Amino acid sequence: MKVYHTHTDFEKLLELLKTAEKELQVKPFIVMESTGHYHKLLFYFLRNSGYDASVVNPIQTDSIKNIGIRKVKSDKVDAKKVALLARLGEIQPTNIPDEDILGLRSLVR
């Protein structure tokens, strides 16, 4: 499912996460790649919805790019690589300050 930065899509994603949590009987571990400022809306939405989300630097996720023989680049392939890194414990989460600190930073800039 593609998730656009709309409240409707975020709510659909939340329903999918809740369904997965119910079926698997475990809370999903969410990892997302840092994308400038674009990931922040989803990150805070998930955090405010009770999920732990980890943001990783693209340099970390790029470290596994040579795992396959063929050089395939797509969102699905990238997502699988991020999931593999998370499963192997090779991802260090980025420190994301709370919303108040981010607001102050924006005012100063």
Backbone atoms as SQL, in Angstrom:
CREATE TABLE atoms (id INTEGER PRIMARY KEY, chain TEXT, resi INTEGER, resn TEXT, atom TEXT, x REAL, y REAL, z REAL);
INSERT INTO atoms VALUES
  (1, 'A', 1, 'MET', 'N', 0.838, -1.179, 0.000),
  (2, 'A', 1, 'MET', 'CA', 0.000, 0.000, 0.000),
  (3, 'A', 1, 'MET', 'C', 0.876, 1.232, 0.000),
  (4, 'A', 2, 'LYS', 'N', 0.613, 2.138, -0.883),
  (5, 'A', 2, 'LYS', 'CA', 1.288, 3.427, -0.870),
  (6, 'A', 2, 'LYS', 'C', 0.596, 4.322, 0.131),
  (7, 'A', 3, 'VAL', 'N', 1.381, 5.042, 0.884),
  (8, 'A', 3, 'VAL', 'CA', 0.825, 5.954, 1.877),
  (9, 'A', 3, 'VAL', 'C', 1.209, 7.369, 1.488),
  (10, 'A', 4, 'TYR', 'N', 0.203, 8.152, 1.192),
  (11, 'A', 4, 'TYR', 'CA', 0.436, 9.565, 0.885),
  (12, 'A', 4, 'TYR', 'C', 0.300, 10.361, 2.177),
  (13, 'A', 5, 'HIS', 'N', 0.830, 11.539, 2.183),
  (14, 'A', 5, 'HIS', 'CA', 0.801, 12.369, 3.382),
  (15, 'A', 5, 'HIS', 'C', -0.563, 13.044, 3.554),
  (16, 'A', 6, 'THR', 'N', -1.568, 12.198, 3.740),
  (17, 'A', 6, 'THR', 'CA', -2.910, 12.701, 4.023),
  (18, 'A', 6, 'THR', 'C', -3.410, 12.000, 5.281),
  (19, 'A', 7, 'HIS', 'N', -4.287, 12.654, 5.982),
  (20, 'A', 7, 'HIS', 'CA', -4.826, 12.062, 7.203),
  (21, 'A', 7, 'HIS', 'C', -5.554, 10.755, 6.890),
  (22, 'A', 8, 'THR', 'N', -6.246, 10.713, 5.772),
  (23, 'A', 8, 'THR', 'CA', -6.982, 9.510, 5.371),
  (24, 'A', 8, 'THR', 'C', -6.041, 8.325, 5.185),
  (25, 'A', 9, 'ASP', 'N', -4.933, 8.529, 4.471),
  (26, 'A', 9, 'ASP', 'CA', -3.977, 7.440, 4.248),
  (27, 'A', 9, 'ASP', 'C', -3.299, 7.019, 5.549),
  (28, 'A', 10, 'PHE', 'N', -3.000, 7.980, 6.412),
  (29, 'A', 10, 'PHE', 'CA', -2.405, 7.646, 7.705),
  (30, 'A', 10, 'PHE', 'C', -3.362, 6.788, 8.528),
  (31, 'A', 11, 'GLU', 'N', -4.636, 7.104, 8.486),
  (32, 'A', 11, 'GLU', 'CA', -5.632, 6.325, 9.213),
  (33, 'A', 11, 'GLU', 'C', -5.740, 4.916, 8.630),
  (34, 'A', 12, 'LYS', 'N', -5.680, 4.791, 7.296),
  (35, 'A', 12, 'LYS', 'CA', -5.709, 3.465, 6.656),
  (36, 'A', 12, 'LYS', 'C', -4.508, 2.639, 7.096),
  (37, 'A', 13, 'LEU', 'N', -3.331, 3.281, 7.143),
  (38, 'A', 13, 'LEU', 'CA', -2.123, 2.596, 7.601),
  (39, 'A', 13, 'LEU', 'C', -2.279, 2.141, 9.041),
  (40, 'A', 14, 'LEU', 'N', -2.853, 2.981, 9.870),
  (41, 'A', 14, 'LEU', 'CA', -3.069, 2.641, 11.271),
  (42, 'A', 14, 'LEU', 'C', -3.976, 1.420, 11.404),
  (43, 'A', 15, 'GLU', 'N', -5.010, 1.350, 10.574),
  (44, 'A', 15, 'GLU', 'CA', -5.897, 0.182, 10.594),
  (45, 'A', 15, 'GLU', 'C', -5.144, -1.085, 10.172),
  (46, 'A', 16, 'LEU', 'N', -4.285, -0.969, 9.158),
  (47, 'A', 16, 'LEU', 'CA', -3.483, -2.126, 8.737),
  (48, 'A', 16, 'LEU', 'C', -2.543, -2.576, 9.852),
  (49, 'A', 17, 'LEU', 'N', -1.939, -1.639, 10.546),
  (50, 'A', 17, 'LEU', 'CA', -1.045, -1.979, 11.654),
  (51, 'A', 17, 'LEU', 'C', -1.810, -2.673, 12.780),
  (52, 'A', 18, 'LYS', 'N', -2.991, -2.173, 13.077),
  (53, 'A', 18, 'LYS', 'CA', -3.804, -2.788, 14.126),
  (54, 'A', 18, 'LYS', 'C', -4.231, -4.201, 13.733),
  (55, 'A', 19, 'THR', 'N', -4.577, -4.395, 12.461),
  (56, 'A', 19, 'THR', 'CA', -4.945, -5.726, 11.970),
  (57, 'A', 19, 'THR', 'C', -3.765, -6.684, 12.075),
  (58, 'A', 20, 'ALA', 'N', -2.583, -6.223, 11.653),
  (59, 'A', 20, 'ALA', 'CA', -1.377, -7.053, 11.738),
  (60, 'A', 20, 'ALA', 'C', -1.058, -7.394, 13.185),
  (61, 'A', 21, 'GLU', 'N', -1.207, -6.419, 14.062),
  (62, 'A', 21, 'GLU', 'CA', -0.939, -6.634, 15.487),
  (63, 'A', 21, 'GLU', 'C', -1.875, -7.691, 16.069),
  (64, 'A', 22, 'LYS', 'N', -3.134, -7.621, 15.681),
  (65, 'A', 22, 'LYS', 'CA', -4.129, -8.577, 16.183),
  (66, 'A', 22, 'LYS', 'C', -3.845, -9.987, 15.652),
  (67, 'A', 23, 'GLU', 'N', -3.538, -10.082, 14.352),
  (68, 'A', 23, 'GLU', 'CA', -3.306, -11.397, 13.736),
  (69, 'A', 23, 'GLU', 'C', -2.003, -12.029, 14.215),
  (70, 'A', 24, 'LEU', 'N', -0.955, -11.239, 14.345),
  (71, 'A', 24, 'LEU', 'CA', 0.358, -11.763, 14.719),
  (72, 'A', 24, 'LEU', 'C', 0.586, -11.779, 16.219),
  (73, 'A', 25, 'GLN', 'N', -0.283, -11.120, 16.958),
  (74, 'A', 25, 'GLN', 'CA', -0.200, -11.015, 18.412),
  (75, 'A', 25, 'GLN', 'C', 1.121, -10.408, 18.883),
  (76, 'A', 26, 'VAL', 'N', 1.597, -9.472, 18.108),
  (77, 'A', 26, 'VAL', 'CA', 2.801, -8.734, 18.479),
  (78, 'A', 26, 'VAL', 'C', 2.710, -7.347, 17.852),
  (79, 'A', 27, 'LYS', 'N', 3.179, -6.359, 18.572),
  (80, 'A', 27, 'LYS', 'CA', 3.137, -4.990, 18.061),
  (81, 'A', 27, 'LYS', 'C', 4.212, -4.841, 16.970),
  (82, 'A', 28, 'PRO', 'N', 3.842, -4.299, 15.815),
  (83, 'A', 28, 'PRO', 'CA', 4.821, -4.143, 14.729),
  (84, 'A', 28, 'PRO', 'C', 5.972, -3.216, 15.113),
  (85, 'A', 29, 'PHE', 'N', 7.145, -3.560, 14.651),
  (86, 'A', 29, 'PHE', 'CA', 8.341, -2.732, 14.799),
  (87, 'A', 29, 'PHE', 'C', 8.455, -1.920, 13.510),
  (88, 'A', 30, 'ILE', 'N', 8.366, -0.614, 13.612),
  (89, 'A', 30, 'ILE', 'CA', 8.314, 0.238, 12.429),
  (90, 'A', 30, 'ILE', 'C', 9.654, 0.936, 12.234),
  (91, 'A', 31, 'VAL', 'N', 10.203, 0.772, 11.042),
  (92, 'A', 31, 'VAL', 'CA', 11.465, 1.416, 10.686),
  (93, 'A', 31, 'VAL', 'C', 11.219, 2.214, 9.420),
  (94, 'A', 32, 'MET', 'N', 11.658, 3.459, 9.431),
  (95, 'A', 32, 'MET', 'CA', 11.526, 4.281, 8.231),
  (96, 'A', 32, 'MET', 'C', 12.843, 4.999, 7.963),
  (97, 'A', 33, 'GLU', 'N', 13.075, 5.235, 6.714),
  (98, 'A', 33, 'GLU', 'CA', 14.294, 5.921, 6.305),
  (99, 'A', 33, 'GLU', 'C', 14.073, 7.428, 6.389),
  (100, 'A', 34, 'SER', 'N', 15.080, 8.119, 6.864),
  (101, 'A', 34, 'SER', 'CA', 15.015, 9.570, 6.940),
  (102, 'A', 34, 'SER', 'C', 14.930, 10.145, 5.528),
  (103, 'A', 35, 'THR', 'N', 13.981, 11.041, 5.337),
  (104, 'A', 35, 'THR', 'CA', 13.782, 11.647, 4.012),
  (105, 'A', 35, 'THR', 'C', 13.658, 13.158, 4.152),
  (106, 'A', 36, 'GLY', 'N', 14.702, 13.766, 4.636),
  (107, 'A', 36, 'GLY', 'CA', 14.635, 15.206, 4.862),
  (108, 'A', 36, 'GLY', 'C', 13.615, 15.483, 5.942),
  (109, 'A', 37, 'HIS', 'N', 12.586, 16.242, 5.627),
  (110, 'A', 37, 'HIS', 'CA', 11.527, 16.512, 6.598),
  (111, 'A', 37, 'HIS', 'C', 10.253, 15.719, 6.306),
  (112, 'A', 38, 'TYR', 'N', 10.225, 14.982, 5.218),
  (113, 'A', 38, 'TYR', 'CA', 9.000, 14.301, 4.789),
  (114, 'A', 38, 'TYR', 'C', 8.575, 13.165, 5.721),
  (115, 'A', 39, 'HIS', 'N', 9.509, 12.503, 6.352),
  (116, 'A', 39, 'HIS', 'CA', 9.171, 11.377, 7.220),
  (117, 'A', 39, 'HIS', 'C', 8.582, 11.819, 8.560),
  (118, 'A', 40, 'LYS', 'N', 8.763, 13.064, 8.920),
  (119, 'A', 40, 'LYS', 'CA', 8.397, 13.520, 10.265),
  (120, 'A', 40, 'LYS', 'C', 6.897, 13.447, 10.542),
  (121, 'A', 41, 'LEU', 'N', 6.067, 13.815, 9.578),
  (122, 'A', 41, 'LEU', 'CA', 4.612, 13.742, 9.790),
  (123, 'A', 41, 'LEU', 'C', 4.176, 12.322, 10.142),
  (124, 'A', 42, 'LEU', 'N', 4.641, 11.358, 9.362),
  (125, 'A', 42, 'LEU', 'CA', 4.273, 9.968, 9.609),
  (126, 'A', 42, 'LEU', 'C', 4.868, 9.490, 10.927),
  (127, 'A', 43, 'PHE', 'N', 6.102, 9.850, 11.197),
  (128, 'A', 43, 'PHE', 'CA', 6.761, 9.450, 12.433),
  (129, 'A', 43, 'PHE', 'C', 5.957, 9.898, 13.652),
  (130, 'A', 44, 'TYR', 'N', 5.593, 11.178, 13.694),
  (131, 'A', 44, 'TYR', 'CA', 4.853, 11.691, 14.847),
  (132, 'A', 44, 'TYR', 'C', 3.429, 11.153, 14.901),
  (133, 'A', 45, 'PHE', 'N', 2.826, 10.906, 13.749),
  (134, 'A', 45, 'PHE', 'CA', 1.498, 10.295, 13.732),
  (135, 'A', 45, 'PHE', 'C', 1.557, 8.912, 14.375),
  (136, 'A', 46, 'LEU', 'N', 2.545, 8.105, 13.984),
  (137, 'A', 46, 'LEU', 'CA', 2.687, 6.761, 14.540),
  (138, 'A', 46, 'LEU', 'C', 3.003, 6.815, 16.030),
  (139, 'A', 47, 'ARG', 'N', 3.884, 7.709, 16.418),
  (140, 'A', 47, 'ARG', 'CA', 4.249, 7.849, 17.829),
  (141, 'A', 47, 'ARG', 'C', 3.012, 8.240, 18.653),
  (142, 'A', 48, 'ASN', 'N', 2.232, 9.198, 18.152),
  (143, 'A', 48, 'ASN', 'CA', 1.034, 9.635, 18.867),
  (144, 'A', 48, 'ASN', 'C', -0.067, 8.576, 18.873),
  (145, 'A', 49, 'SER', 'N', 0.043, 7.603, 17.953),
  (146, 'A', 49, 'SER', 'CA', -0.934, 6.516, 17.891),
  (147, 'A', 49, 'SER', 'C', -0.501, 5.313, 18.725),
  (148, 'A', 50, 'GLY', 'N', 0.613, 5.445, 19.440),
  (149, 'A', 50, 'GLY', 'CA', 1.054, 4.382, 20.341),
  (150, 'A', 50, 'GLY', 'C', 2.059, 3.402, 19.770),
  (151, 'A', 51, 'TYR', 'N', 2.612, 3.706, 18.621),
  (152, 'A', 51, 'TYR', 'CA', 3.600, 2.809, 18.020),
  (153, 'A', 51, 'TYR', 'C', 4.998, 3.396, 18.153),
  (154, 'A', 52, 'ASP', 'N', 5.971, 2.500, 18.335),
  (155, 'A', 52, 'ASP', 'CA', 7.359, 2.928, 18.330),
  (156, 'A', 52, 'ASP', 'C', 7.844, 2.884, 16.892),
  (157, 'A', 53, 'ALA', 'N', 8.401, 3.980, 16.447),
  (158, 'A', 53, 'ALA', 'CA', 8.940, 4.035, 15.095),
  (159, 'A', 53, 'ALA', 'C', 10.398, 4.446, 15.189),
  (160, 'A', 54, 'SER', 'N', 11.206, 3.846, 14.364),
  (161, 'A', 54, 'SER', 'CA', 12.623, 4.146, 14.332),
  (162, 'A', 54, 'SER', 'C', 12.956, 4.771, 12.980),
  (163, 'A', 55, 'VAL', 'N', 13.697, 5.856, 13.023),
  (164, 'A', 55, 'VAL', 'CA', 14.119, 6.529, 11.796),
  (165, 'A', 55, 'VAL', 'C', 15.607, 6.243, 11.612),
  (166, 'A', 56, 'VAL', 'N', 15.960, 5.775, 10.419),
  (167, 'A', 56, 'VAL', 'CA', 17.360, 5.442, 10.159),
  (168, 'A', 56, 'VAL', 'C', 17.916, 6.310, 9.038),
  (169, 'A', 57, 'ASN', 'N', 19.193, 6.507, 9.096),
  (170, 'A', 57, 'ASN', 'CA', 19.909, 7.276, 8.095),
  (171, 'A', 57, 'ASN', 'C', 20.027, 6.439, 6.818),
  (172, 'A', 58, 'PRO', 'N', 19.787, 7.025, 5.647),
  (173, 'A', 58, 'PRO', 'CA', 19.922, 6.275, 4.393),
  (174, 'A', 58, 'PRO', 'C', 21.312, 5.679, 4.191),
  (175, 'A', 59, 'ILE', 'N', 22.316, 6.255, 4.809),
  (176, 'A', 59, 'ILE', 'CA', 23.671, 5.692, 4.695),
  (177, 'A', 59, 'ILE', 'C', 23.695, 4.290, 5.303),
  (178, 'A', 60, 'GLN', 'N', 22.963, 4.110, 6.423),
  (179, 'A', 60, 'GLN', 'CA', 22.902, 2.793, 7.053),
  (180, 'A', 60, 'GLN', 'C', 22.209, 1.784, 6.139),
  (181, 'A', 61, 'THR', 'N', 21.085, 2.183, 5.573),
  (182, 'A', 61, 'THR', 'CA', 20.337, 1.247, 4.731),
  (183, 'A', 61, 'THR', 'C', 21.066, 0.978, 3.420),
  (184, 'A', 62, 'ASP', 'N', 21.875, 1.918, 2.988),
  (185, 'A', 62, 'ASP', 'CA', 22.633, 1.742, 1.753),
  (186, 'A', 62, 'ASP', 'C', 23.761, 0.728, 1.945),
  (187, 'A', 63, 'SER', 'N', 24.110, 0.447, 3.194),
  (188, 'A', 63, 'SER', 'CA', 25.225, -0.461, 3.460),
  (189, 'A', 63, 'SER', 'C', 24.939, -1.888, 2.995),
  (190, 'A', 64, 'ILE', 'N', 23.690, -2.226, 2.771),
  (191, 'A', 64, 'ILE', 'CA', 23.327, -3.589, 2.374),
  (192, 'A', 64, 'ILE', 'C', 23.025, -3.686, 0.876),
  (193, 'A', 65, 'LYS', 'N', 23.322, -2.635, 0.130),
  (194, 'A', 65, 'LYS', 'CA', 22.945, -2.600, -1.287),
  (195, 'A', 65, 'LYS', 'C', 23.601, -3.687, -2.133),
  (196, 'A', 66, 'ASN', 'N', 24.733, -4.207, -1.719),
  (197, 'A', 66, 'ASN', 'CA', 25.435, -5.205, -2.524),
  (198, 'A', 66, 'ASN', 'C', 25.106, -6.642, -2.127),
  (199, 'A', 67, 'ILE', 'N', 24.001, -6.827, -1.413),
  (200, 'A', 67, 'ILE', 'CA', 23.650, -8.166, -0.947),
  (201, 'A', 67, 'ILE', 'C', 23.221, -9.085, -2.091),
  (202, 'A', 68, 'GLY', 'N', 22.650, -8.538, -3.130),
  (203, 'A', 68, 'GLY', 'CA', 22.201, -9.362, -4.255),
  (204, 'A', 68, 'GLY', 'C', 23.151, -9.254, -5.436),
  (205, 'A', 69, 'ILE', 'N', 23.009, -10.170, -6.366),
  (206, 'A', 69, 'ILE', 'CA', 23.856, -10.162, -7.557),
  (207, 'A', 69, 'ILE', 'C', 23.428, -9.049, -8.499),
  (208, 'A', 70, 'ARG', 'N', 22.137, -8.959, -8.724),
  (209, 'A', 70, 'ARG', 'CA', 21.612, -7.930, -9.635),
  (210, 'A', 70, 'ARG', 'C', 21.375, -6.641, -8.884),
  (211, 'A', 71, 'LYS', 'N', 21.607, -5.566, -9.542),
  (212, 'A', 71, 'LYS', 'CA', 21.389, -4.244, -8.955),
  (213, 'A', 71, 'LYS', 'C', 19.953, -3.818, -9.234),
  (214, 'A', 72, 'VAL', 'N', 19.060, -4.127, -8.303),
  (215, 'A', 72, 'VAL', 'CA', 17.655, -3.796, -8.445),
  (216, 'A', 72, 'VAL', 'C', 17.342, -2.686, -7.454),
  (217, 'A', 73, 'LYS', 'N', 16.705, -1.633, -7.935),
  (218, 'A', 73, 'LYS', 'CA', 16.369, -0.489, -7.084),
  (219, 'A', 73, 'LYS', 'C', 14.882, -0.224, -7.210),
  (220, 'A', 74, 'SER', 'N', 14.168, -0.468, -6.125),
  (221, 'A', 74, 'SER', 'CA', 12.742, -0.145, -6.084),
  (222, 'A', 74, 'SER', 'C', 12.360, 0.031, -4.628),
  (223, 'A', 75, 'ASP', 'N', 11.197, 0.601, -4.383),
  (224, 'A', 75, 'ASP', 'CA', 10.743, 0.792, -3.008),
  (225, 'A', 75, 'ASP', 'C', 10.567, -0.539, -2.281),
  (226, 'A', 76, 'LYS', 'N', 10.046, -1.548, -2.985),
  (227, 'A', 76, 'LYS', 'CA', 9.845, -2.857, -2.360),
  (228, 'A', 76, 'LYS', 'C', 11.178, -3.492, -1.965),
  (229, 'A', 77, 'VAL', 'N', 12.143, -3.423, -2.875),
  (230, 'A', 77, 'VAL', 'CA', 13.460, -3.989, -2.599),
  (231, 'A', 77, 'VAL', 'C', 14.107, -3.234, -1.438),
  (232, 'A', 78, 'ASP', 'N', 14.018, -1.917, -1.467),
  (233, 'A', 78, 'ASP', 'CA', 14.588, -1.107, -0.388),
  (234, 'A', 78, 'ASP', 'C', 13.926, -1.438, 0.947),
  (235, 'A', 79, 'ALA', 'N', 12.605, -1.614, 0.966),
  (236, 'A', 79, 'ALA', 'CA', 11.891, -1.938, 2.196),
  (237, 'A', 79, 'ALA', 'C', 12.342, -3.287, 2.754),
  (238, 'A', 80, 'LYS', 'N', 12.552, -4.254, 1.869),
  (239, 'A', 80, 'LYS', 'CA', 13.023, -5.567, 2.323),
  (240, 'A', 80, 'LYS', 'C', 14.422, -5.463, 2.918),
  (241, 'A', 81, 'LYS', 'N', 15.258, -4.632, 2.317),
  (242, 'A', 81, 'LYS', 'CA', 16.621, -4.461, 2.839),
  (243, 'A', 81, 'LYS', 'C', 16.603, -3.781, 4.210),
  (244, 'A', 82, 'VAL', 'N', 15.750, -2.794, 4.381),
  (245, 'A', 82, 'VAL', 'CA', 15.626, -2.118, 5.676),
  (246, 'A', 82, 'VAL', 'C', 15.123, -3.110, 6.726),
  (247, 'A', 83, 'ALA', 'N', 14.134, -3.931, 6.355),
  (248, 'A', 83, 'ALA', 'CA', 13.606, -4.931, 7.280),
  (249, 'A', 83, 'ALA', 'C', 14.683, -5.947, 7.658),
  (250, 'A', 84, 'LEU', 'N', 15.491, -6.346, 6.705),
  (251, 'A', 84, 'LEU', 'CA', 16.572, -7.291, 6.978),
  (252, 'A', 84, 'LEU', 'C', 17.586, -6.685, 7.939),
  (253, 'A', 85, 'LEU', 'N', 17.963, -5.441, 7.699),
  (254, 'A', 85, 'LEU', 'CA', 18.902, -4.773, 8.608),
  (255, 'A', 85, 'LEU', 'C', 18.327, -4.672, 10.018),
  (256, 'A', 86, 'ALA', 'N', 17.047, -4.352, 10.111),
  (257, 'A', 86, 'ALA', 'CA', 16.407, -4.252, 11.431),
  (258, 'A', 86, 'ALA', 'C', 16.392, -5.612, 12.120),
  (259, 'A', 87, 'ARG', 'N', 16.077, -6.641, 11.369),
  (260, 'A', 87, 'ARG', 'CA', 16.025, -7.997, 11.937),
  (261, 'A', 87, 'ARG', 'C', 17.393, -8.456, 12.422),
  (262, 'A', 88, 'LEU', 'N', 18.437, -8.053, 11.709),
  (263, 'A', 88, 'LEU', 'CA', 19.795, -8.419, 12.098),
  (264, 'A', 88, 'LEU', 'C', 20.340, -7.537, 13.222),
  (265, 'A', 89, 'GLY', 'N', 19.575, -6.538, 13.607),
  (266, 'A', 89, 'GLY', 'CA', 20.010, -5.643, 14.684),
  (267, 'A', 89, 'GLY', 'C', 21.083, -4.676, 14.256),
  (268, 'A', 90, 'GLU', 'N', 21.137, -4.383, 12.973),
  (269, 'A', 90, 'GLU', 'CA', 22.187, -3.527, 12.430),
  (270, 'A', 90, 'GLU', 'C', 21.771, -2.078, 12.264),
  (271, 'A', 91, 'ILE', 'N', 20.593, -1.731, 12.735),
  (272, 'A', 91, 'ILE', 'CA', 20.100, -0.366, 12.558),
  (273, 'A', 91, 'ILE', 'C', 20.167, 0.379, 13.880),
  (274, 'A', 92, 'GLN', 'N', 20.795, 1.540, 13.844),
  (275, 'A', 92, 'GLN', 'CA', 20.827, 2.422, 15.000),
  (276, 'A', 92, 'GLN', 'C', 19.819, 3.535, 14.765),
  (277, 'A', 93, 'PRO', 'N', 18.809, 3.644, 15.614),
  (278, 'A', 93, 'PRO', 'CA', 17.797, 4.675, 15.391),
  (279, 'A', 93, 'PRO', 'C', 18.357, 6.085, 15.523),
  (280, 'A', 94, 'THR', 'N', 17.817, 6.970, 14.722),
  (281, 'A', 94, 'THR', 'CA', 18.176, 8.376, 14.780),
  (282, 'A', 94, 'THR', 'C', 17.414, 9.020, 15.933),
  (283, 'A', 95, 'ASN', 'N', 18.075, 9.896, 16.643),
  (284, 'A', 95, 'ASN', 'CA', 17.410, 10.602, 17.727),
  (285, 'A', 95, 'ASN', 'C', 16.490, 11.662, 17.130),
  (286, 'A', 96, 'ILE', 'N', 15.202, 11.521, 17.393),
  (287, 'A', 96, 'ILE', 'CA', 14.216, 12.485, 16.905),
  (288, 'A', 96, 'ILE', 'C', 13.704, 13.257, 18.115),
  (289, 'A', 97, 'PRO', 'N', 13.945, 14.551, 18.161),
  (290, 'A', 97, 'PRO', 'CA', 13.450, 15.329, 19.303),
  (291, 'A', 97, 'PRO', 'C', 11.935, 15.422, 19.294),
  (292, 'A', 98, 'ASP', 'N', 11.372, 15.790, 20.448),
  (293, 'A', 98, 'ASP', 'CA', 9.915, 15.899, 20.497),
  (294, 'A', 98, 'ASP', 'C', 9.445, 17.112, 19.688),
  (295, 'A', 99, 'GLU', 'N', 8.151, 17.188, 19.495),
  (296, 'A', 99, 'GLU', 'CA', 7.568, 18.206, 18.610),
  (297, 'A', 99, 'GLU', 'C', 7.848, 19.629, 19.077),
  (298, 'A', 100, 'ASP', 'N', 7.892, 19.848, 20.397),
  (299, 'A', 100, 'ASP', 'CA', 8.163, 21.195, 20.913),
  (300, 'A', 100, 'ASP', 'C', 9.560, 21.682, 20.522),
  (301, 'A', 101, 'ILE', 'N', 10.529, 20.803, 20.649),
  (302, 'A', 101, 'ILE', 'CA', 11.909, 21.157, 20.280),
  (303, 'A', 101, 'ILE', 'C', 11.998, 21.428, 18.789),
  (304, 'A', 102, 'LEU', 'N', 11.344, 20.603, 17.975),
  (305, 'A', 102, 'LEU', 'CA', 11.348, 20.830, 16.525),
  (306, 'A', 102, 'LEU', 'C', 10.700, 22.179, 16.181),
  (307, 'A', 103, 'GLY', 'N', 9.628, 22.519, 16.879),
  (308, 'A', 103, 'GLY', 'CA', 8.975, 23.810, 16.651),
  (309, 'A', 103, 'GLY', 'C', 9.894, 24.971, 16.984),
  (310, 'A', 104, 'LEU', 'N', 10.621, 24.846, 18.097),
  (311, 'A', 104, 'LEU', 'CA', 11.582, 25.886, 18.467),
  (312, 'A', 104, 'LEU', 'C', 12.696, 26.016, 17.439),
  (313, 'A', 105, 'ARG', 'N', 13.168, 24.876, 16.960),
  (314, 'A', 105, 'ARG', 'CA', 14.221, 24.902, 15.927),
  (315, 'A', 105, 'ARG', 'C', 13.735, 25.606, 14.672),
  (316, 'A', 106, 'SER', 'N', 12.502, 25.342, 14.284),
  (317, 'A', 106, 'SER', 'CA', 11.938, 25.988, 13.094),
  (318, 'A', 106, 'SER', 'C', 11.850, 27.498, 13.270),
  (319, 'A', 107, 'LEU', 'N', 11.470, 27.933, 14.463),
  (320, 'A', 107, 'LEU', 'CA', 11.377, 29.363, 14.728),
  (321, 'A', 107, 'LEU', 'C', 12.737, 30.047, 14.653),
  (322, 'A', 108, 'VAL', 'N', 13.754, 29.363, 15.154),
  (323, 'A', 108, 'VAL', 'CA', 15.101, 29.935, 15.151),
  (324, 'A', 108, 'VAL', 'C', 15.659, 30.020, 13.734),
  (325, 'A', 109, 'ARG', 'N', 15.326, 29.028, 12.907),
  (326, 'A', 109, 'ARG', 'CA', 15.858, 29.027, 11.547),
  (327, 'A', 109, 'ARG', 'C', 15.144, 30.062, 10.732);
